[in-house]
Amino acid sequence: MISNVEFQRLLNLLKEFVNTERLMLPKAGTKIDLKLSSLDKKEDFVLNIRRGRINLSKITYQNLYSKYNMPLIRIDLDGTRHQNPDGEFVGLPHIHIYKEGFGDKWAYELDKELFTNTDDLALLLEQFMDYCNIKQVPIIHQIDMGI
């Protein structure tokens, strides 16, 4: 586990793709892991994108801290609602944000001013990357989402 202060430092670091010029959203039932690095090359991260197999609108965008393979930020679209450690339920879509002592167990409703259109998966991914301070965003391509 890391502290909330360390989480905030990691989130605030500017990150870039190690070697990605184009990004293809995964097809149904698949996932991709893209390596990221802080601009000073001292910290490594992964952008993980998972796609549901049956429910094609189910997608997860996740920013992991490589040192501990620890989720820092995750957006879940569709699927099931989430129950927080205090027993409160959060509907969909929602965002998980690291919290000291709980990891990524807390979820919150998406801020509609930051994430403006959850139906546009490429735009949502761009906004997620911006939220995670991932810069030099590659061209994002959506493929046929069929099985």
Secondary structure, 3 states (H helix, E strand, C coil): CCCHHHHHHHHHCCEEECCCCEEECCCCCCEEEEEEEECCCCCEEEEEEEECCCCCCCEEEEEEECCCCEEEEEEEECCCCEECCCCCEECCCEEEECECCCECCCEEECCCCCCCCCCCHHHHHHHHHHHCCECCCCEEECCCCCC
